[in-house]
């Protein structure tokens, strides 16, 4: 199997983050689909905190509406990820989001 160079974009959010009234992570997934990116996965965390958090958010039976951590992972070739980041930055703009965005080099072994 021949490896192809790619990028892994990770966007760290909270479950309460919104974009135009909708869940931000769902809007990011829709945008990634519209941009025909190779793959997107949303992972819900059970515990975490953001840069401006005063407390650790955790999944608990006693707390049903916590702002839990979300990671959106997106994989594709570098040129497509670079272009997509521009669109996602518009969605993440503003003081309401504690989003952390990272990009890492990866090797794609299989795309289809």
C-alpha positions, 0 to 999 in steps of 0.5 A: 500500500502506497502512502499519500501525504495528508493533514489531520485537522482537529477542532476542539469545541464544546457541546454548547457552541453554536453557529447561526443558532445551530450546533457548531460541530454539526455545521462544521460537519455539513461544511466539510461534506459540502467541501467534499473532504475525505473524512470527518469524525466527531468525538464527544469527550467525557471530561475536559476544559477550555482555555477560558474555563473556570472549572473542569466539565465532566459527564455525570449523571448528576449534571445532564446539561454540561458543556462537554468537550467535542473534537471534530477530526477532518482528514484530507490532502494538504491543499484541501485542508488549507482551504477548508480552514479558511471557511471554518475560521469564519464559523469560529470567529467571535468571543463566544467560542473557546475553539482550539484548532490544530493541524498535523502531518499524516500519511493516508494509506487508503482514501476510498 
